[in-house]
Structure formats: C-alpha cells, structure tokens
Amino acid sequence: MDVLDLLIVAENFGRVEPPLTGDVNGDGEVNREDINAVLDALEAAAAAPTAVSQTESLQRWIDQARQLNPTDARFQRGIAVLENLLTPLRDTETIPKATALLANYPNPFNPETWIPYQLSKPTDVTLRIYAVDGKLVRLLDLGHQHAGLYHSRSRAAYWDGRNQIGEPVASGLYFYTLTAGEFTATRKLLIRK
C-alpha cells in the first residue's frame, strides 16, 4: 500500500458503477470510508500508530504525492479530489465533551492491540499496563495530546504485548489505566496466545 493507492481511490471517488477501482471496503461505491481505509493502512505500514488526526494524515500523504510530481492528468485529478476532501474532514473532526477511555481492540488479542480514548482538552497522557497482581508491566508515555478523538488505529494508543524491557508478556488478564490530566480510568484486556 502506498500513496499511489490513495490517489487511485481519490481519482475514482464518488463512483458507484463498475468497474469500481478504489472500492477498498467492497461496499459498492468509492467514498470517504475507502479513503479512510487507505489512510489507516498507510499509517499502519509506516509505523506504529501515531497521534495525528485524519486531516493531518491526509495532508501529509497529499504532500508526499505532490513530491512525486508526475505529469499524468489522472494523477493530478486524484490530488485535487483529496485536497477537496480536506475541508469537510476538518469540519467533522470534533472535540468531545468528556474525556474517556474506551475498550481496546481487538480483545482478546495476540500480539498487539490498540487502546482508543478521547480528550475534551489538551493534556499530558500516559497509559499503564498492569498484571492482575497489580505490578506495572508497561508504561506508555503518549506525551502532550490535543483535544480530540483517538479512536482509529492511526491515532489510538498502541501496545505490542511486551513488557517494559521488550519481552512478550504471558497470556492472561491485564488492566490498563489511562491518565490524562485529572482524568484516570481503568479497563481490562485479555492476551490469548
């Protein structure tokens, strides 16, 4: 998956008639969900998920596409469609009314999981993973985060199922605690190997 795949989806954006090149999710039309699926795949291929918004991610991939600088009209049309999608994406990104810790996914998991959360205001965020006996297994310092939704794989906290020194943890029940300013919440997760 690379930026050219994103441009193929963008070039075919809005199509509902075959051939549906760019219908990534197979729902019978090339739409915003297909662009989001490609963006998530690009972010997953680039590295572990990071805390950037969909608009920031899309802007970065548009910038990368521009650097390729092909003269093909279809390529340029794809970039234009992506640029036109930025405004509505920016308008739909909302700031939640309450900070919350959500259920990890997948759960149970092996060997990695994503832990979604949302922030009502900017704050420093940490995530701690504990064994059932209360011992700290892993500390993920997510740093200072902007208010917003951290639900998708490209934005949620990521845990690779390893302890603080890089060893894989055993199968079983664990707890994760999110601390964001004055907010603290704990949930459970299950590793199954």
N, C-alpha and C positions, 0 to 999 in steps of 0.2 A: 504494500500500500504506500503510495507516495502522493505528492501534490498534484500529479497529473490525474490521478483517480478523482481527486476533489474537483478538478476542472471538468472532467467528463460528466460528473453529476451536475455541476453548475450549468454546463452547456445544454444539458437535457432537462433542466429544471422546468417544472410545470407540465411535462409530457404525461399523457395518460394512454396514448395509442402505441401499439408495438411498432418497431422494436423499442423496448424500454431500457436502453443502455443507461446505466446510472441508477436503476431501481435497486438500491443496495438491500433494503429490508424486504423486498418482494411483495409490497402492498398494492402493486398495480399502478403506481404513479411515482414520478420523481418529484420529491418535495423536500421540505425542511428537515424532516426526520432522516432522509437519506444523507443530507449534508452533515447533520449531527453525528450519524453513524460513522461516516468517513473521518470526521474530526476526532471522534473518540479513538478510532483505530490508529490514526496518525499519532495522536498523543501517546497511546499505549506503545506503539512501535518506537517512538522517540526516546522514551524513558519511563520510569515510574511516574504515576500521575502527579501533576503539579497543581498548585492552587492558582489557576488562571481562569478567567471567565471564557465562555464560548466566544464572545466577541473578540477578546484578546487573542484567543487561539486562531480564530478565523482571520483576523488581521495579520497575524504572523505568517500564516500559510499563503495569504494573498501576496504579502511582501516577498516571500520565497518564490512564488510563481512569477512575479514580475522580474526577478533576477534572472530567470531562465531566458527571458526576452525573445521568445520565438515570434516570427512574423505571421504565423498561421492565424487567419481570421477567426477560426473556431476557438482557438486558444484565447484570443483576446476577448471574445464574446463570453467565455466561461469566467474570466476575471471580472468582466463588467457585471455579470449576474451575481457573483459573490460580493462585490462591492455594494450592489443594491440591497443585498440581504443584511448588511451590517446595521442599517438604521432600524429596521423592525426588531432585530435581535437586541439591540441596545435598549429599545423601548420595552421589551418584555422581561429584561433582567430586573428583578425586583429585590428590594431589601425586605427580609422577613420581619414581622412584628416581634417575634420572640426567638431567642437563641435556643437551639435544640440539638440533641444527639439522636441520631436515627439508627436503625438496625443495620448491621454490616451485611454485605453481600459478596459472594454467596455465603450462606450459613446453613449447614456446616460447610467448611472449605478445606482445601488442600491444594497447594501450599500457601496461597495468598488470598487476601481479602481486602475489600475497600470499605471504609467506615465513613458514611455520609454525615454531615452536620450542617447547620445553618447559623449565621451570626446576625444579630439585629444591630450590632455596632462594631466598629473596628476594635480589635483586641489581640493580645498575645494568646496563642493557642498551643496547648500540649495535650498529648494523648498518652496515657499509661496503660500498659497491658499487665494484668496480674494473674498469677496462678490461683487455683482455688484455695491454697493455704495463705493467700494474701501477700506472697512475695512478688516484688516487682520483676517482671520478665523483660519488658522493653519500654523505653521512653522514646516517644516520637515528639520532638520539638518542632512544631509546624511554623513557629515564628509569628510575626505580626501579620494578621489577616484582615482584609477589608470586610465590611458588612456584605452579606450576600449568601447565596445558596452554594453549598459544596456537596452536591448530590451525585454528579456524574463521575465516572472513573477518572476523567481528566482533572477533577477538582477535589474529590473526596480524599481523606487520609488513606494511606496505603500501608498495609503490614504484610511483610513477606513470610510470616510464620517463623521468624527467627528471634532468638533472644538478643540481649544487648551485645554479646560477643560474637554473634553471627552463626550460632549453632541452631539447627532446626529444633523446634520445641516438640514435645511428645503430644500424641493425640489426647484429647480431653477437653474439659470445660475451662474457659478462661473468662476474665472480666476485663472490660476496657472502660476507662474513665477519661472523659473529655473535660478539660479545664479551660475556660475562655473568660478571662477577667474574673468577675464574681460568680460566674455560672460554673457549676460542676454537675455532671450526670454520669451514671454508670449503667452499662448493659452487659449482657453475657454473649459469648460466641463459642462455637464448637469447632475444633480441628478434628477431622477424621482422615486417617491415613490408611 
